[in-house]
Amino acid sequence: MKREHLRECHAEGLISATHVIQNPANPGEWIVFFKKSAGRSYFLVDDNDEVESFARLDDLIETVRGLGIKFAEIHM
């Protein structure tokens, strides 16, 4: 899900959970996915529809906060 669409879904109360996990393709990086109230999950993707990955957890958290998300589970 792209950032703008995510902001819209969050504002409408459609995001039920936010999870941060290590990137399975690169364990030195982190990715984030969001669960919608309908039970579907979506990764945060960039403008090229590629999953956004973060080398620093702090950068990921700053991005998620910028999207209006206040709570996230971190899975290690």
Secondary structure, DSSP 8 states (H G I E B T S, - for coil): --HHHHHHHHHTT-EEEEEEEEETTEEEEEEEEEEETTS-EEE-B-TTS-B--BSSHHHHHHHHHHTT----EE--
